[in-house]
């Protein structure tokens, strides 16, 4: 797993809460910093791909670890 500047654990939250929490966390971060998001919502895979495109925050990685979905988003 790549390095990240901040971690957001959105486990147990369903759409759209992981996205809303990620948007709020990114707002407090500096350009170029990386946010790691952990989610248990299966829909979050497509949600974060769409969120990345809509907001131009690159999705550096998307994967599954131990039954949880893990994303790395870079603030643009």
N, C-alpha and C positions, 0 to 999 in steps of 0.2 A: 504494500500500500504506500502510495506517495505521501509526501509530507503535507501537512495542513496547518492552518493558523488557528482555527476554531472548530469546535465540534458541537453539533446539534443532535441530540437524541430525541427523535420524534416517534419512538417505539410506542405502539398502542394507539397512536392517533390515526384517524382516517381522513381521507381526502375531504376538504382541501387543507386541513390543518398543517400537514408537513410542509406544503408549499408556502403557506402564510407565515409559518415560523421561519422558514428559510429566507423569505423575502425580508422579514424584519431583521434577522441576523446579518444578512448581506448589507443592509442599510447602515449598520454600525461598523462595517469593515472598510479597510482601505483598498483602493484599486490594486489588483494583482494578488490580493490575499486569497487563500483557499479555505472554503467551508466544507467540512465533512458532515454529511447528513446520514443518520441511521434511521431507517423506517421499517415497520412491519407491514405496511399497507402494500398489497400487491400492485395496486393501481399507481403507486408512486413511481414505478419505472417509466411508464408513459408520461405521467405528470411532469417529472423532472426533465425529460427530454423536451417536452413542449415548453416548459418554463424557461429552459436554457435558450431555446430559439427565440421566444417572445421577448426575453430581457437582454439578449446578447451577452449573457454570462456563460462562458464556456463550461460545458459538462466534461470535465477531465476524465472521469471514470464512473462506471456504473457496474455494480456487481452484487453478488450475494455472499454473505459470510454467516455461517451458523444459523440459517433460516431468516436472517435479516438482510434488508437491502441497504447497500452502502453507496453513497454518491459523493463525488468531489466536484464542487462547483467553484469556479474562479470568478471573483468579482471583476467586471470589466470597467 
